[in-house]
């Protein structure tokens, strides 16, 4: 099997890419639109959860941040200092009250015929969700909590199937950051209570009321904190020498996020990147085509690139060649670095991976390895 130390580096690096882009970026941008309120709630979250400062009465920082943020938002509305909150929205939200229980539906079968283009995202995400679950169980074990991996993955898979049959587009996931949440007081009861409360909110139609009463900007600091924890863990839980591999694993998700922003902006203007032309975009500093290829299948691409870099750093050139070969196969069929699945979808990228594998196979020969200078012990150097 592959050396275990390299795989967490790749997995955590790819996860950090998701946390920085799709978890942290939007809450940060939205928070800065109402900075006076966002900063207040964010400061409480950071003081309680990162500095481990106990709040009066042992109150949880997230709850205090939301309550104080909500009170300030409504006070600002009452004194005509800010129009963030709208009483009319609270009144209209009562129309959503009722019992909304999930029920089996076969409507999802109507979309089966057009599922092909979605596989370029779904398949890599499914593979990543599987590997992420294993990694997170190991992370929990390192924090002193041992869970049965087979049972957890089985529950994760069954939950996804049952949810899909009931119309849910959101698969369950084995959550990252177990040591961090444990450190701030989260236990199994918290997770169970969260599931019960969210279920009641959805079944009783309370979502609209909560969104009307609680300002989103008071909740955003919690999402930003989650992104910070996940991103930080990618560097804290791996050897220091693997930091470049973590960065490389992050890049595909940044590319995917940036492409999404560009596509959405162009869509709002009634056009597309293809209509404008890649050359014209490149002349204005937007390397759209390269961005799309790098970000295609970003999760799996980050895993492959991060693993390749980690193996090279540790001079495991034979294993690097194996992962580069896998990258070549995935690229050729469009699972990564492509916009759709198909034969030869990203053949130039696949050729690039083959070339990397070939170079590393040369360096994997014992005679070549013996001539290389000693590896630098980064951890020891930093300690000195």
Secondary structure as the mmCIF struct_conf table of DSSP 4:
data_model
#
loop_
_struct_conf.conf_type_id
_struct_conf.id
_struct_conf.beg_label_comp_id
_struct_conf.beg_label_asym_id
_struct_conf.beg_label_seq_id
_struct_conf.end_label_comp_id
_struct_conf.end_label_asym_id
_struct_conf.end_label_seq_id
HELX_RH_AL_P HELX_RH_AL_P1 UNK A 4 UNK A 18
HELX_RH_PI_P HELX_RH_PI_P1 UNK A 19 UNK A 25
HELX_RH_AL_P HELX_RH_AL_P2 UNK A 26 UNK A 33
TURN_TY1_P TURN_TY1_P1 UNK A 34 UNK A 34
HELX_RH_AL_P HELX_RH_AL_P3 UNK A 35 UNK A 45
HELX_RH_PI_P HELX_RH_PI_P2 UNK A 46 UNK A 50
BEND BEND1 UNK A 51 UNK A 51
HELX_LH_PP_P HELX_LH_PP_P1 UNK A 53 UNK A 55
HELX_RH_3T_P HELX_RH_3T_P1 UNK A 56 UNK A 58
HELX_RH_AL_P HELX_RH_AL_P4 UNK A 61 UNK A 78
TURN_TY1_P TURN_TY1_P2 UNK A 79 UNK A 80
BEND BEND2 UNK A 81 UNK A 81
HELX_RH_AL_P HELX_RH_AL_P5 UNK A 87 UNK A 93
HELX_RH_3T_P HELX_RH_3T_P2 UNK A 94 UNK A 96
BEND BEND3 UNK A 98 UNK A 98
HELX_RH_3T_P HELX_RH_3T_P3 UNK A 107 UNK A 114
HELX_RH_3T_P HELX_RH_3T_P4 UNK A 116 UNK A 118
HELX_RH_AL_P HELX_RH_AL_P6 UNK A 119 UNK A 142
TURN_TY1_P TURN_TY1_P3 UNK A 143 UNK A 144
HELX_RH_AL_P HELX_RH_AL_P7 UNK A 149 UNK A 165
TURN_TY1_P TURN_TY1_P4 UNK A 166 UNK A 167
BEND BEND4 UNK A 176 UNK A 176
HELX_RH_AL_P HELX_RH_AL_P8 UNK A 178 UNK A 183
TURN_TY1_P TURN_TY1_P5 UNK A 184 UNK A 185
HELX_RH_AL_P HELX_RH_AL_P9 UNK A 188 UNK A 203
TURN_TY1_P TURN_TY1_P6 UNK A 204 UNK A 205
HELX_RH_AL_P HELX_RH_AL_P10 UNK A 207 UNK A 213
BEND BEND5 UNK A 214 UNK A 214
HELX_RH_AL_P HELX_RH_AL_P11 UNK A 216 UNK A 236
BEND BEND6 UNK A 237 UNK A 238
HELX_RH_3T_P HELX_RH_3T_P5 UNK A 240 UNK A 242
HELX_RH_AL_P HELX_RH_AL_P12 UNK A 243 UNK A 268
TURN_TY1_P TURN_TY1_P7 UNK A 269 UNK A 270
HELX_RH_AL_P HELX_RH_AL_P13 UNK A 273 UNK A 276
HELX_RH_AL_P HELX_RH_AL_P14 UNK A 278 UNK A 283
TURN_TY1_P TURN_TY1_P8 UNK A 284 UNK A 285
HELX_RH_AL_P HELX_RH_AL_P15 UNK A 288 UNK A 295
TURN_TY1_P TURN_TY1_P9 UNK A 296 UNK A 297
HELX_RH_AL_P HELX_RH_AL_P16 UNK A 298 UNK A 313
TURN_TY1_P TURN_TY1_P10 UNK A 314 UNK A 315
HELX_RH_AL_P HELX_RH_AL_P17 UNK A 317 UNK A 332
TURN_TY1_P TURN_TY1_P11 UNK A 333 UNK A 334
BEND BEND7 UNK A 335 UNK A 340
TURN_TY1_P TURN_TY1_P12 UNK A 343 UNK A 346
HELX_RH_AL_P HELX_RH_AL_P18 UNK A 347 UNK A 363
TURN_TY1_P TURN_TY1_P13 UNK A 364 UNK A 364
BEND BEND8 UNK A 365 UNK A 365
HELX_RH_AL_P HELX_RH_AL_P19 UNK A 366 UNK A 371
BEND BEND9 UNK A 372 UNK A 372
HELX_LH_PP_P HELX_LH_PP_P2 UNK A 373 UNK A 376
HELX_RH_AL_P HELX_RH_AL_P20 UNK A 378 UNK A 383
#
